[in-house]
Amino acid sequence: SCLKFLRRTPWAREKVEALYLEMIGETAGT
C-alpha cells in the first residue's frame, strides 16, 4: 500500500530516494 502511494506521487518518491541515499551515506561512514 505504501509503495503504491509512492508510485502515485513522484515528489514523494524523490524525497524517499534522497533519504535513502542519505542513510546509505551515513552507513558508509565516509
Backbone as ProteinMPNN parsed JSONL, in Angstrom:
{"seq_chain_A": "SCLKFLRRTPWAREKVEALYLEMIGETAGT", "coords_chain_A": {"N_chain_A": [[0.852, -1.201, 0.0], [1.93, 1.189, 0.797], [3.96, 1.452, -1.053], [2.485, 1.693, -3.38], [1.351, 4.194, -2.978], [3.627, 5.781, -3.042], [4.42, 5.375, -5.644], [2.443, 6.679, -6.957], [2.928, 9.281, -6.361], [5.261, 11.285, -7.507], [6.91, 13.267, -6.316], [7.044, 12.455, -3.704], [8.39, 10.053, -3.972], [10.846, 10.989, -4.833], [11.685, 12.343, -2.53], [11.875, 10.223, -0.747], [13.868, 8.739, -1.99], [16.008, 10.49, -1.712], [16.297, 10.51, 1.072], [16.918, 7.848, 1.416], [19.395, 7.646, 0.089], [20.831, 9.317, 1.748], [20.838, 7.857, 4.115], [22.346, 5.652, 3.303], [24.773, 6.905, 2.83], [25.445, 7.69, 5.426], [25.679, 5.211, 6.611], [27.844, 4.21, 5.253], [29.779, 5.681, 6.404], [31.51, 7.743, 5.63]], "CA_chain_A": [[0.0, 0.0, 0.0], [2.821, 2.351, 0.882], [4.666, 1.55, -2.334], [1.523, 2.207, -4.362], [1.23, 5.632, -2.734], [4.861, 6.421, -3.504], [4.445, 5.33, -7.113], [1.482, 7.659, -7.474], [3.39, 10.645, -6.081], [6.678, 11.413, -7.887], [7.671, 14.097, -5.369], [7.28, 11.639, -2.505], [9.426, 9.088, -4.326], [12.124, 11.717, -4.84], [12.064, 12.6, -1.131], [12.282, 8.932, -0.168], [15.164, 8.384, -2.577], [17.021, 11.35, -1.094], [16.518, 9.999, 2.433], [17.578, 6.545, 1.267], [20.802, 7.914, -0.232], [21.457, 9.891, 2.953], [21.071, 6.749, 5.048], [23.464, 4.861, 2.779], [25.987, 7.685, 3.061], [25.778, 7.613, 6.855], [26.093, 3.831, 6.883], [29.191, 4.051, 4.703], [30.675, 6.31, 7.37], [32.552, 8.448, 4.882]], "C_chain_A": [[0.879, 1.24, 0.0], [3.541, 2.551, -0.452], [3.742, 2.117, -3.404], [1.415, 3.72, -4.226], [2.455, 6.356, -3.282], [4.906, 6.447, -5.031], [3.521, 6.387, -7.695], [1.963, 9.083, -7.259], [4.888, 10.751, -6.34], [7.477, 12.202, -6.864], [7.984, 13.294, -4.119], [8.401, 10.641, -2.785], [10.794, 9.763, -4.312], [12.604, 11.948, -3.413], [12.575, 11.319, -0.491], [13.655, 8.536, -0.695], [16.272, 9.2, -1.94], [17.339, 10.849, 0.31], [17.275, 8.683, 2.375], [19.069, 6.74, 1.004], [21.517, 8.474, 0.986], [21.785, 8.784, 3.947], [22.266, 5.923, 4.592], [24.774, 5.595, 3.05], [26.416, 7.591, 4.517], [26.292, 6.217, 7.197], [27.521, 3.611, 6.39], [30.208, 4.667, 5.662], [31.823, 7.019, 6.681], [33.102, 9.598, 5.716]], "O_chain_A": [[0.607, 2.212, -0.704], [3.708, 3.678, -0.917], [4.162, 2.922, -4.234], [1.39, 4.443, -5.223], [2.338, 7.411, -3.907], [5.37, 7.415, -5.633], [3.769, 6.924, -8.775], [1.464, 10.005, -7.904], [5.695, 10.356, -5.499], [8.617, 11.842, -6.57], [9.061, 13.431, -3.539], [9.259, 10.411, -1.933], [11.777, 9.189, -3.841], [13.785, 11.773, -3.114], [13.581, 11.326, 0.219], [14.504, 8.057, 0.058], [17.35, 8.678, -1.656], [18.504, 10.77, 0.697], [18.165, 8.433, 3.188], [19.906, 6.081, 1.62], [22.677, 8.146, 1.233], [22.861, 8.766, 4.544], [23.104, 5.537, 5.408], [25.765, 4.983, 3.45], [27.6, 7.432, 4.814], [27.229, 6.067, 7.98], [28.308, 2.914, 7.03], [31.356, 4.228, 5.726], [32.975, 6.906, 7.1], [33.992, 10.318, 5.264]]}, "name": "protein", "num_of_chains": 1, "seq": "SCLKFLRRTPWAREKVEALYLEMIGETAGT"}
